[in-house]
Amino acid sequence: SSHDIQLSGVLIADDHCTIRNFGGTVSIVPAGEAKTYVNGTHISEPTVLHHGDRVVLGGDHYFRFNHPVEVQKGKKLSSRNNLTTSEGPKDFEFAKNELLTAQRSRLEAEIKDAQLKAKEEMMQGIQIAKEMAQQELSSQKAVYERKIQALEAELREESQRKRLEELNNQKASHKIEELERAKQHLEQEVYVNKRRLEMETLATKQALEDHRIRHARILEALEIEKQKIAEEVQMLQENRGNRDKTFTIQPNWNSMKLSTMIQEANAISDKFKKCYIFGRHDASDKGRSDTSVRVRNLQLGISTFWSLEKFESKLAAMKELYESNGGDRDEDVFCDPADEWEPDITSTPVSSLSRRRSRSLMKNRRVSGCLHDIHPIQSMQSSHSSGLMEKPSTIYSNSSESFLPGICKELIGSSIDFLGQSFDEEKTIADSLINNLLRLHNGVIAISKAHEEQDEESQDNLFSDRAAQALTIQVACAFEQLVVLFKHWLGDFLPCTGSARLEDELRQDIKKLGGYLQLFLQGCCSDISSMVKEAQNKVMKIIQQAVQCVGQLAVLKGSKLCVLENSSKVSSTQEFMAALQDGVTSGMKSLLDSGLETAQDLRQDLSRQSAREEVTKQMKASTVEWVGSLENAVAEWRTKSFRTQAQEGSRQQVSKLLSLASEFLKLKSCLQQTVEMIVSALRGCPSDLHCLRSCTETICSLARKLHSDFSAHSASAGSCGNELPRADCEELESLAKSLLLCFECGESPGLSKPWESCSSNSKEEQCKSDRADCGKSGPRRACEPHGDATPAVSSGDCTPNRIQWV
C-alpha cells in the first residue's frame, strides 16, 4: 500500500482520510463515507486540527494530535497573562467519554429505532394472530352449523319414517295386535333416538356458543395488547421528536460497542456474499428491557436470536475468518445447528397465509406470546350414525395415541430377524457404512417428499403421521450407527499413504452431515419449506462426498463391497452409485501410486547396499534389475488404470477393481519381505532359500494374474491402449530365476568361506549386529493391509501352500 499511515480493521476504509500541513496549519479531510471523529464529533468536510484534539478513525482507533508550535505559543501567552489552566489530562478515557457524549443523540436514535421496530413487529404479529383467530373461529362456526343442519335433517328423516310406519300399521288391520306391540317398540326406539339427536344438537349449539365467547375474549385480548403497544409506540415517537426531554434509557459505552460490533458483523457477511443480516433487538416486558441480536436469513426467510455473549463469540470467529480470507468453515460461523430458527414475519402478507403457513407462524415467539393465556380450541370429532340404536359419539376428540412404542417394537423385531439371517458372504464394515449412508439418503428424501405433499390447509403437523415418525427414528439410528462404525473402522487402520487425509475428510463430512440433519428436522418440525429444501440439498451433497471417501478407503484397506454385487437396493439412486464408483477408481489410483513409490524406494535401498564379493555383486545387480522390471509393470498397470478411469464403468468392473486392489496389496507385501531377505543376505545374515523362492514365485504369479486382469479390465472398459508384451512377463520370471541362482551360489560352502575366516566371537557379534540391522532396515514405508491383504511369511513355513495371509 502507498499510504503513509496504515490501519487495519473492518470499519477502516481503503482510503479513509487525508492529513494535510500547510504553513503550520494541520487539517484532516475524510474520504467518502469513512467514519472520522474529531473531539467526538463526526466530520464530513476538511477540519483544522489544534493541539490536544482527539481523532477517532473507524470507531476503535484513537489518536491525540500534538502541535509543538501551538504549545510554545500557549506557554508564552500563559506567562504574560499569568494564567493557569485547570483542564485535566486528555487521555484515552477522556476521548472515549467525549465520543460517547458527542454520539449520544445517534445512539439514542438507534436504540429508539430498534425499540420502535420491535413494537411495530409485535403489532404486526398481533394483527396476524387476530386475523388467524378470526379465520379459525369462522371455520369452526361453519363446521358446527353444518353439523346442526345434518342433525336436523336426520331428525326430519326420523319423523318421516315414523309417519310412514304409522300408515303401514293402519293398512295392516288383520295384524293389529302385532302391529300394536311393534308400534310401542318403535315409539320407544324413536323416542330414544329423538332424545339423543336433541341432546347432540343442544351440545353442538352450546359448543358453538362457547366458541363465540372465546372468540370475543381473544379479540378483546388482542385489541387490548394492540392498544397498549400503540401507546408505547406513540410515546417512543414523541420522545424521539423531543430531544430536550429526559429519556428513560440512557446510552452507555456498551450500547456503542454493540452498535460497532453489529456493523462489523454485517460488513463481514457482505464481504463473503452471505445472506445473513444482524440487527439490534430490544424487547420490553413489564418495564424491563431485554437486548439481544437478531439474525435474519434473507434467502430462506427465517430468523433467530443470539444472546450478547454468543454474538461476541461468533463475531470473534467471523473476524478470524475475515483475517484468513475465508475457508471451508465459513458457513458454520454464520449458522449454528443448535439455533432455534423461526419464520420471519416482517415481510409476510396476511393475504398469503394458508392454514399450514399460519400454523408455522404460530410458532413465532411474537405471535405465540400474544396468545399464551388463551387455551387451545378443542376440535369436534365428526361422527356418522349407521343406525338409530348406535351409541352416541363424543363431541370432543381424545388425545392422540403415541406411535413411538409400536415403531420401536418393529425396529427391535427387524433387528432380531437380521440376527437370524445367514449370508453367503460376510459383510465388511465398509458395506455397513455404505448401507447406513444409503438409509440416510432414502430417509431424508422420503421425509422431504412427505413434507412437500402435505396439504396446505391441513391442521396436523408432519410428525403426527406414524410413517413420518418411523422415518425420523430410522434416520437418527442410521446416523448413530454411522458414527460408531466410522470410529471402529478407522481403529483397524495402520498408517499408510493418503489414509490420514481421507480419514480427516470423512470425519468432517460426518460432522457436517449431523449438523445439516439437525437443520433439516428443525425445518420440518417448524414447517419452513425453504429451510427444509436447503438442508436437504446439503445433506445429499455431503452423503455423496462421504460415500466417495468410503470407496477410496475400502480400496486402500483391501475391503470388499458386497453392495456392488447385490446392487438391487441402490439401483434407483444413480448419483449414490456414481459417487461410490468414483471413490473406488480414485482409491485404485492412489494405491498404484503408492505401490510405484514403494518399488522405487526399495530399488534405491538395494542400490545403496555395498557388495564386496562377486557373488553378492551379481545378487545385488539381479535384484535391482528384477525390482526395476516389476516397477515397469506397476507403471504400465497405472497407465492402464488412468485410461479407464475417465470412462464410466459398470458395477462389475468396480468390483473387479476391488479384487485387483486386494491382489496388489498381497504383491506389495511380498515384495517388501523379499527385499528384506535379500538385504539381510547382502549384509551377511543367514537367510532361508526356500522362503525366498516361495516369495519370488508368489510375486511372479501375482504379477502375471494382475497383468491379465488389468488388461481384461482395460479391454472391457473400451480402452485401446497397448498391452504389456508377454515377453516382459517372461523376463520378470527369468530375472527371478537368475536371482535365486545367485542366492544359491552365495549359500554354497566355497563362496561363503571368506565369511568364516573371522574368529567365532567376532562372528557372533557381527551376526547379532547384522540381525539387529536386518530388523530395523526393512522398508516399511507403505501401508500393510489387514484382513486378506497382508501375507505373513516366516522362515519356518515358506512353501507356497503354507503361506498364510493375516
KAPEFEN-V492569 format. One record per pair of residues at least 4 apart in sequence whose ideal C-beta (glycine too) atoms are under 6 Angstrom apart, sorted by sequence separation. I is the first residue (numbers start at 1). J is the second residue. D is the distance in whole Angstrom. If there is no record, write none. Layout:
{{I	J	D} {I	J	D}}
This chain:
{{12	16	6} {30	34	6} {43	47	5} {49	53	5} {57	61	4} {90	94	5} {99	103	6} {103	107	6} {112	116	6} {175	179	5} {179	183	6} {182	186	6} {190	194	6} {251	255	4} {306	310	5} {326	330	5} {331	335	6} {353	357	5} {365	369	6} {403	407	6} {427	431	4} {439	443	6} {460	464	5} {481	485	6} {485	489	6} {499	503	6} {553	557	6} {562	566	6} {567	571	6} {649	653	4} {702	706	6} {706	710	6} {724	728	5} {758	762	5} {773	777	6} {785	789	3} {1	6	6} {7	12	5} {21	26	5} {37	42	5} {38	43	5} {78	83	5} {269	274	4} {284	289	5} {297	302	5} {306	311	5} {353	358	5} {362	367	6} {385	390	5} {463	468	5} {523	528	5} {554	559	4} {611	616	4} {649	654	6} {680	685	4} {714	719	4} {746	751	6} {758	763	5} {785	790	5} {797	802	4} {30	36	4} {56	62	5} {239	245	6} {361	367	6} {462	468	5} {463	469	6} {493	499	6} {570	576	6} {611	617	4} {681	687	5} {745	751	6} {784	790	5} {20	27	5} {36	43	6} {172	179	6} {269	276	5} {282	289	6} {283	290	5} {296	303	4} {554	561	6} {570	577	5} {680	687	6} {55	63	4} {454	462	6} {523	531	3} {524	532	6} {19	28	5} {38	47	5} {282	291	5} {295	304	5} {321	330	6} {523	532	4} {611	620	5} {54	64	6} {169	179	4} {383	393	3} {677	687	5} {17	28	6} {18	29	5} {281	292	5} {294	305	6} {295	306	6} {451	462	5} {53	65	5} {266	278	6} {321	333	5} {523	535	6} {711	723	5} {791	803	6} {792	804	6} {17	30	5} {30	43	6} {265	278	5} {281	294	4} {292	305	5} {293	306	5} {490	503	5} {17	31	6} {39	53	6} {169	183	6} {791	805	5} {792	806	5} {16	31	6} {38	53	6} {39	54	6} {278	293	6} {279	294	5} {292	307	6} {318	333	6} {380	395	5} {520	535	4} {677	692	5} {15	31	5} {49	65	5} {51	67	4} {262	278	5} {317	333	5} {381	397	4} {519	535	4} {29	46	4} {38	55	6} {278	295	6} {343	360	5} {606	623	6} {707	724	6} {788	805	5} {16	34	4} {293	311	4} {343	361	5} {378	396	5} {450	468	6} {606	624	5} {17	36	5} {27	46	5} {28	47	6} {37	56	4} {51	70	4} {277	296	5} {345	364	6} {516	535	5} {51	71	6} {13	34	4} {27	48	5} {28	49	6} {36	57	6} {165	186	6} {276	297	6} {342	363	6} {343	364	6} {603	624	6} {674	695	4} {275	297	6} {342	364	5} {516	538	5} {673	695	6} {26	49	5} {35	58	6} {275	298	5} {516	539	5} {275	299	4} {447	471	5} {486	510	6} {603	627	5} {446	471	5} {602	627	6} {603	628	6} {670	695	5} {704	729	6} {162	190	5} {443	471	5} {670	698	5} {671	699	6} {513	542	5} {551	580	5} {555	584	6} {670	699	5} {62	92	6} {512	542	5} {443	474	5} {548	579	5} {552	583	5} {556	587	6} {443	475	4} {547	579	4} {551	583	2} {555	587	3} {599	631	4} {667	699	6} {62	95	5} {509	542	5} {547	580	5} {551	584	4} {555	588	5} {700	733	5} {548	582	5} {552	586	5} {304	339	5} {544	579	4} {548	583	4} {552	587	4} {599	634	6} {667	702	4} {509	545	5} {555	591	6} {666	702	6} {700	736	5} {304	341	5} {509	546	4} {52	90	6} {440	478	5} {596	634	5} {302	341	5} {439	478	4} {595	634	5} {663	702	6} {696	736	4} {54	95	4} {303	344	4} {155	197	5} {302	344	6} {436	478	5} {56	99	6} {301	344	5} {506	549	4} {663	706	6} {505	549	5} {24	69	6} {436	481	5} {12	58	4} {151	197	6} {436	482	4} {592	638	4} {11	58	4} {502	549	5} {693	740	6} {11	59	5} {296	344	6} {9	58	5} {151	200	6} {592	641	6} {660	709	6} {151	201	5} {265	315	6} {268	318	5} {502	552	6} {502	553	5} {433	485	5} {432	485	5} {588	641	6} {7	61	6} {261	315	6} {268	322	5} {623	678	5} {148	204	6} {429	485	6} {147	204	5} {499	556	6} {656	713	6} {40	98	4} {272	330	6} {276	334	5} {40	99	4} {144	204	6} {274	334	6} {429	489	4} {585	645	5} {41	102	5} {37	99	6} {40	102	3} {407	469	6} {462	524	6} {403	466	4} {407	470	5} {144	208	4} {403	469	5} {407	473	6} {616	682	6} {649	717	6} {588	657	5} {584	654	5} {591	661	6} {633	703	6} {640	710	5} {644	714	5} {647	717	5} {140	211	5} {611	682	6} {647	718	6} {451	524	5} {581	654	5} {584	657	5} {595	668	5} {602	675	5} {609	682	5} {637	710	5} {644	717	4} {640	714	5} {644	719	5} {643	719	4} {137	215	4} {643	721	5} {451	532	6} {640	721	6} {567	651	5} {133	218	5} {685	770	4} {684	770	5} {685	771	6} {564	651	5} {683	770	5} {448	536	5} {636	724	5} {685	774	5} {564	654	6} {565	655	6} {564	655	5} {130	222	4} {444	536	6} {498	590	5} {680	774	4} {444	539	5} {126	222	5} {497	594	4} {695	793	6} {126	225	6} {126	226	5} {356	456	5} {354	456	4} {355	457	4} {441	543	5} {676	778	4} {558	661	6} {629	732	5} {558	662	5} {691	795	6} {694	798	5} {694	799	6} {123	229	5} {437	543	5} {555	661	5} {629	735	6} {694	800	5} {122	229	5} {558	665	5} {672	779	6} {688	795	5} {691	798	3} {690	798	5} {437	546	6} {626	735	4} {119	229	5} {437	547	6} {625	735	6} {626	736	6} {688	798	6} {119	232	6} {626	739	5} {119	233	5} {669	784	6} {622	738	5} {623	739	6} {433	550	5} {622	739	4} {116	236	5} {430	550	6} {622	742	5} {665	785	4} {673	793	5} {115	236	6} {669	790	5} {670	791	6} {669	791	5} {619	742	4} {112	236	6} {430	554	4} {618	742	5} {665	789	4} {666	791	6} {619	746	6} {662	789	6} {112	240	5} {430	559	5} {434	563	5} {431	561	6} {615	745	5} {428	559	5} {430	561	6} {431	562	5} {615	746	5} {428	560	6} {431	563	5} {427	562	5} {441	576	6} {615	751	5} {425	562	6} {111	249	6} {108	251	6} {107	251	4} {225	370	6} {104	251	6} {107	255	5} {107	256	6} {100	253	6} {100	256	6} {218	374	6} {363	526	6} {118	282	6} {118	283	5} {114	280	4} {115	282	5} {360	527	4} {114	282	5} {605	779	6} {602	779	5} {337	515	4} {601	779	6} {601	781	6} {337	518	4} {337	519	6} {598	782	4} {343	528	6} {594	782	5} {203	395	6} {193	388	4} {196	392	5} {59	260	5} {131	350	5} {125	345	6} {128	350	6} {132	358	5} {302	528	6} {558	785	4} {301	530	6} {302	531	6} {558	787	6} {300	530	4} {300	531	5} {558	789	4} {300	534	6} {129	367	5} {125	366	4} {129	370	5} {125	367	5} {129	371	6} {122	366	6} {126	370	5} {10	264	4} {10	267	5} {496	783	2} {494	783	6} {492	786	6}}
